[in-house]
């Protein structure tokens, strides 16, 4: 069974909407949980361990 590719432009747009919906600050982990719960991102360990590349 092949995995669907993540549609990053749509994920980024939705993440922006989530961040803008909060009155105060929001953490990356909160945004990740919301995106996973909505099905925009897969529920896999790698998505939680390293949500963004090291800088």
Jmol script that loads the backbone (N, CA, C; Angstrom):
load data "model"
ATOM      1  N   UNK A   1       0.849  -1.187   0.000  1.00  0.00           N
ATOM      2  CA  UNK A   1       0.000   0.000   0.000  1.00  0.00           C
ATOM      3  C   UNK A   1       0.885   1.238   0.000  1.00  0.00           C
ATOM      4  N   UNK A   2       0.727   2.074  -0.989  1.00  0.00           N
ATOM      5  CA  UNK A   2       1.555   3.273  -1.122  1.00  0.00           C
ATOM      6  C   UNK A   2       1.000   4.404  -0.256  1.00  0.00           C
ATOM      7  N   UNK A   3       1.922   5.142   0.313  1.00  0.00           N
ATOM      8  CA  UNK A   3       1.522   6.317   1.096  1.00  0.00           C
ATOM      9  C   UNK A   3       1.228   7.476   0.172  1.00  0.00           C
ATOM     10  N   UNK A   4       0.262   8.286   0.554  1.00  0.00           N
ATOM     11  CA  UNK A   4      -0.005   9.511  -0.202  1.00  0.00           C
ATOM     12  C   UNK A   4       1.089  10.520   0.091  1.00  0.00           C
ATOM     13  N   UNK A   5       1.457  11.271  -0.910  1.00  0.00           N
ATOM     14  CA  UNK A   5       2.436  12.339  -0.700  1.00  0.00           C
ATOM     15  C   UNK A   5       1.772  13.469   0.080  1.00  0.00           C
ATOM     16  N   UNK A   6       2.547  14.083   0.944  1.00  0.00           N
ATOM     17  CA  UNK A   6       2.046  15.219   1.708  1.00  0.00           C
ATOM     18  C   UNK A   6       1.946  16.416   0.774  1.00  0.00           C
ATOM     19  N   UNK A   7       0.832  17.071   0.793  1.00  0.00           N
ATOM     20  CA  UNK A   7       0.595  18.254  -0.033  1.00  0.00           C
ATOM     21  C   UNK A   7       1.041  19.479   0.764  1.00  0.00           C
ATOM     22  N   UNK A   8       2.349  19.763   0.727  1.00  0.00           N
ATOM     23  CA  UNK A   8       2.927  20.793   1.582  1.00  0.00           C
ATOM     24  C   UNK A   8       2.321  22.187   1.422  1.00  0.00           C
ATOM     25  N   UNK A   9       2.015  22.649   0.208  1.00  0.00           N
ATOM     26  CA  UNK A   9       1.396  23.982   0.121  1.00  0.00           C
ATOM     27  C   UNK A   9       0.084  24.059   0.916  1.00  0.00           C
ATOM     28  N   UNK A  10      -0.716  23.010   0.850  1.00  0.00           N
ATOM     29  CA  UNK A  10      -1.979  22.986   1.598  1.00  0.00           C
ATOM     30  C   UNK A  10      -1.718  22.904   3.101  1.00  0.00           C
ATOM     31  N   UNK A  11      -0.704  22.125   3.502  1.00  0.00           N
ATOM     32  CA  UNK A  11      -0.360  21.998   4.917  1.00  0.00           C
ATOM     33  C   UNK A  11       0.109  23.347   5.462  1.00  0.00           C
ATOM     34  N   UNK A  12       0.946  24.031   4.717  1.00  0.00           N
ATOM     35  CA  UNK A  12       1.460  25.331   5.152  1.00  0.00           C
ATOM     36  C   UNK A  12       0.315  26.337   5.271  1.00  0.00           C
ATOM     37  N   UNK A  13      -0.591  26.341   4.294  1.00  0.00           N
ATOM     38  CA  UNK A  13      -1.737  27.251   4.356  1.00  0.00           C
ATOM     39  C   UNK A  13      -2.595  26.967   5.582  1.00  0.00           C
ATOM     40  N   UNK A  14      -2.860  25.685   5.848  1.00  0.00           N
ATOM     41  CA  UNK A  14      -3.678  25.327   7.007  1.00  0.00           C
ATOM     42  C   UNK A  14      -2.955  25.660   8.308  1.00  0.00           C
ATOM     43  N   UNK A  15      -1.647  25.427   8.364  1.00  0.00           N
ATOM     44  CA  UNK A  15      -0.866  25.762   9.561  1.00  0.00           C
ATOM     45  C   UNK A  15      -0.945  27.260   9.833  1.00  0.00           C
ATOM     46  N   UNK A  16      -0.867  28.052   8.791  1.00  0.00           N
ATOM     47  CA  UNK A  16      -0.984  29.513   8.944  1.00  0.00           C
ATOM     48  C   UNK A  16      -2.344  29.866   9.536  1.00  0.00           C
ATOM     49  N   UNK A  17      -3.398  29.243   9.043  1.00  0.00           N
ATOM     50  CA  UNK A  17      -4.736  29.505   9.569  1.00  0.00           C
ATOM     51  C   UNK A  17      -4.828  29.125  11.046  1.00  0.00           C
ATOM     52  N   UNK A  18      -4.242  27.991  11.405  1.00  0.00           N
ATOM     53  CA  UNK A  18      -4.262  27.538  12.801  1.00  0.00           C
ATOM     54  C   UNK A  18      -3.544  28.547  13.686  1.00  0.00           C
ATOM     55  N   UNK A  19      -2.344  28.966  13.282  1.00  0.00           N
ATOM     56  CA  UNK A  19      -1.568  29.920  14.082  1.00  0.00           C
ATOM     57  C   UNK A  19      -2.339  31.233  14.240  1.00  0.00           C
ATOM     58  N   UNK A  20      -2.928  31.703  13.167  1.00  0.00           N
ATOM     59  CA  UNK A  20      -3.656  32.968  13.213  1.00  0.00           C
ATOM     60  C   UNK A  20      -4.942  32.878  14.036  1.00  0.00           C
ATOM     61  N   UNK A  21      -5.446  31.666  14.271  1.00  0.00           N
ATOM     62  CA  UNK A  21      -6.683  31.506  15.030  1.00  0.00           C
ATOM     63  C   UNK A  21      -6.468  31.610  16.541  1.00  0.00           C
ATOM     64  N   UNK A  22      -5.223  31.546  16.991  1.00  0.00           N
ATOM     65  CA  UNK A  22      -4.916  31.634  18.415  1.00  0.00           C
ATOM     66  C   UNK A  22      -4.752  33.091  18.826  1.00  0.00           C
ATOM     67  N   UNK A  23      -5.274  33.426  19.999  1.00  0.00           N
ATOM     68  CA  UNK A  23      -5.126  34.778  20.539  1.00  0.00           C
ATOM     69  C   UNK A  23      -3.684  35.040  20.953  1.00  0.00           C
ATOM     70  N   UNK A  24      -3.081  34.081  21.636  1.00  0.00           N
ATOM     71  CA  UNK A  24      -1.703  34.224  22.108  1.00  0.00           C
ATOM     72  C   UNK A  24      -0.782  33.372  21.260  1.00  0.00           C
ATOM     73  N   UNK A  25       0.315  32.963  21.859  1.00  0.00           N
ATOM     74  CA  UNK A  25       1.268  32.127  21.139  1.00  0.00           C
ATOM     75  C   UNK A  25       0.777  30.697  20.980  1.00  0.00           C
ATOM     76  N   UNK A  26       1.383  30.009  20.070  1.00  0.00           N
ATOM     77  CA  UNK A  26       1.070  28.610  19.812  1.00  0.00           C
ATOM     78  C   UNK A  26       2.392  27.897  19.544  1.00  0.00           C
ATOM     79  N   UNK A  27       2.509  26.660  20.008  1.00  0.00           N
ATOM     80  CA  UNK A  27       3.743  25.917  19.790  1.00  0.00           C
ATOM     81  C   UNK A  27       3.665  25.120  18.489  1.00  0.00           C
ATOM     82  N   UNK A  28       4.817  24.777  17.981  1.00  0.00           N
ATOM     83  CA  UNK A  28       4.878  23.940  16.784  1.00  0.00           C
ATOM     84  C   UNK A  28       4.181  22.606  17.046  1.00  0.00           C
ATOM     85  N   UNK A  29       4.371  22.055  18.243  1.00  0.00           N
ATOM     86  CA  UNK A  29       3.737  20.775  18.583  1.00  0.00           C
ATOM     87  C   UNK A  29       2.212  20.894  18.540  1.00  0.00           C
ATOM     88  N   UNK A  30       1.657  22.008  19.030  1.00  0.00           N
ATOM     89  CA  UNK A  30       0.204  22.200  18.973  1.00  0.00           C
ATOM     90  C   UNK A  30      -0.291  22.213  17.529  1.00  0.00           C
ATOM     91  N   UNK A  31       0.447  22.904  16.685  1.00  0.00           N
ATOM     92  CA  UNK A  31       0.068  22.963  15.267  1.00  0.00           C
ATOM     93  C   UNK A  31       0.158  21.574  14.649  1.00  0.00           C
ATOM     94  N   UNK A  32       1.213  20.847  14.973  1.00  0.00           N
ATOM     95  CA  UNK A  32       1.378  19.481  14.446  1.00  0.00           C
ATOM     96  C   UNK A  32       0.203  18.599  14.861  1.00  0.00           C
ATOM     97  N   UNK A  33      -0.169  18.639  16.135  1.00  0.00           N
ATOM     98  CA  UNK A  33      -1.289  17.828  16.612  1.00  0.00           C
ATOM     99  C   UNK A  33      -2.567  18.166  15.861  1.00  0.00           C
ATOM    100  N   UNK A  34      -2.805  19.445  15.652  1.00  0.00           N
ATOM    101  CA  UNK A  34      -4.014  19.858  14.927  1.00  0.00           C
ATOM    102  C   UNK A  34      -3.988  19.344  13.492  1.00  0.00           C
ATOM    103  N   UNK A  35      -2.828  19.467  12.827  1.00  0.00           N
ATOM    104  CA  UNK A  35      -2.722  19.009  11.437  1.00  0.00           C
ATOM    105  C   UNK A  35      -2.918  17.501  11.331  1.00  0.00           C
ATOM    106  N   UNK A  36      -2.389  16.759  12.292  1.00  0.00           N
ATOM    107  CA  UNK A  36      -2.565  15.300  12.295  1.00  0.00           C
ATOM    108  C   UNK A  36      -4.036  14.962  12.550  1.00  0.00           C
ATOM    109  N   UNK A  37      -4.646  15.633  13.508  1.00  0.00           N
ATOM    110  CA  UNK A  37      -6.047  15.326  13.830  1.00  0.00           C
ATOM    111  C   UNK A  37      -6.978  15.625  12.660  1.00  0.00           C
ATOM    112  N   UNK A  38      -6.590  16.587  11.828  1.00  0.00           N
ATOM    113  CA  UNK A  38      -7.395  16.939  10.648  1.00  0.00           C
ATOM    114  C   UNK A  38      -7.047  16.077   9.429  1.00  0.00           C
ATOM    115  N   UNK A  39      -6.009  15.255   9.554  1.00  0.00           N
ATOM    116  CA  UNK A  39      -5.631  14.382   8.445  1.00  0.00           C
ATOM    117  C   UNK A  39      -4.705  15.025   7.429  1.00  0.00           C
ATOM    118  N   UNK A  40      -4.209  16.223   7.719  1.00  0.00           N
ATOM    119  CA  UNK A  40      -3.309  16.907   6.785  1.00  0.00           C
ATOM    120  C   UNK A  40      -1.903  16.315   6.831  1.00  0.00           C
ATOM    121  N   UNK A  41      -1.543  15.726   7.974  1.00  0.00           N
ATOM    122  CA  UNK A  41      -0.246  15.066   8.136  1.00  0.00           C
ATOM    123  C   UNK A  41      -0.473  13.662   8.667  1.00  0.00           C
ATOM    124  N   UNK A  42       0.404  12.728   8.313  1.00  0.00           N
ATOM    125  CA  UNK A  42       0.246  11.360   8.811  1.00  0.00           C
ATOM    126  C   UNK A  42       0.596  11.253  10.290  1.00  0.00           C
ATOM    127  N   UNK A  43      -0.006  10.290  10.945  1.00  0.00           N
ATOM    128  CA  UNK A  43       0.257  10.037  12.366  1.00  0.00           C
ATOM    129  C   UNK A  43       1.384   9.004  12.444  1.00  0.00           C
ATOM    130  N   UNK A  44       2.615   9.485  12.290  1.00  0.00           N
ATOM    131  CA  UNK A  44       3.790   8.612  12.331  1.00  0.00           C
ATOM    132  C   UNK A  44       4.821   9.206  13.280  1.00  0.00           C
ATOM    133  N   UNK A  45       5.628   8.345  13.883  1.00  0.00           N
ATOM    134  CA  UNK A  45       6.648   8.804  14.833  1.00  0.00           C
ATOM    135  C   UNK A  45       7.595   9.838  14.223  1.00  0.00           C
ATOM    136  N   UNK A  46       8.096   9.641  13.011  1.00  0.00           N
ATOM    137  CA  UNK A  46       9.025  10.644  12.449  1.00  0.00           C
ATOM    138  C   UNK A  46       8.429  12.050  12.345  1.00  0.00           C
ATOM    139  N   UNK A  47       7.132  12.149  12.141  1.00  0.00           N
ATOM    140  CA  UNK A  47       6.509  13.475  12.046  1.00  0.00           C
ATOM    141  C   UNK A  47       6.544  14.198  13.385  1.00  0.00           C
ATOM    142  N   UNK A  48       6.560  13.452  14.482  1.00  0.00           N
ATOM    143  CA  UNK A  48       6.592  14.057  15.811  1.00  0.00           C
ATOM    144  C   UNK A  48       8.016  14.265  16.321  1.00  0.00           C
ATOM    145  N   UNK A  49       8.914  13.382  15.926  1.00  0.00           N
ATOM    146  CA  UNK A  49      10.293  13.463  16.421  1.00  0.00           C
ATOM    147  C   UNK A  49      11.023  14.647  15.815  1.00  0.00           C
ATOM    148  N   UNK A  50      10.875  14.845  14.526  1.00  0.00           N
ATOM    149  CA  UNK A  50      11.603  15.912  13.853  1.00  0.00           C
ATOM    150  C   UNK A  50      10.649  16.620  12.894  1.00  0.00           C
ATOM    151  N   UNK A  51       9.790  17.517  13.418  1.00  0.00           N
ATOM    152  CA  UNK A  51       8.819  18.173  12.539  1.00  0.00           C
ATOM    153  C   UNK A  51       9.440  19.177  11.569  1.00  0.00           C
ATOM    154  N   UNK A  52      10.661  19.613  11.837  1.00  0.00           N
ATOM    155  CA  UNK A  52      11.306  20.542  10.915  1.00  0.00           C
ATOM    156  C   UNK A  52      12.790  20.196  10.856  1.00  0.00           C
ATOM    157  N   UNK A  53      13.434  20.489   9.731  1.00  0.00           N
ATOM    158  CA  UNK A  53      14.846  20.162   9.601  1.00  0.00           C
ATOM    159  C   UNK A  53      15.700  20.998  10.573  1.00  0.00           C
ATOM    160  N   UNK A  54      16.822  20.427  11.029  1.00  0.00           N
ATOM    161  CA  UNK A  54      17.704  21.203  11.917  1.00  0.00           C
ATOM    162  C   UNK A  54      18.253  22.414  11.185  1.00  0.00           C
ATOM    163  N   UNK A  55      18.498  23.469  11.945  1.00  0.00           N
ATOM    164  CA  UNK A  55      19.018  24.682  11.328  1.00  0.00           C
ATOM    165  C   UNK A  55      20.455  24.910  11.743  1.00  0.00           C
TER     166      UNK A  55
END
end "model"
wireframe off; spacefill off
backbone 0.3
color backbone group
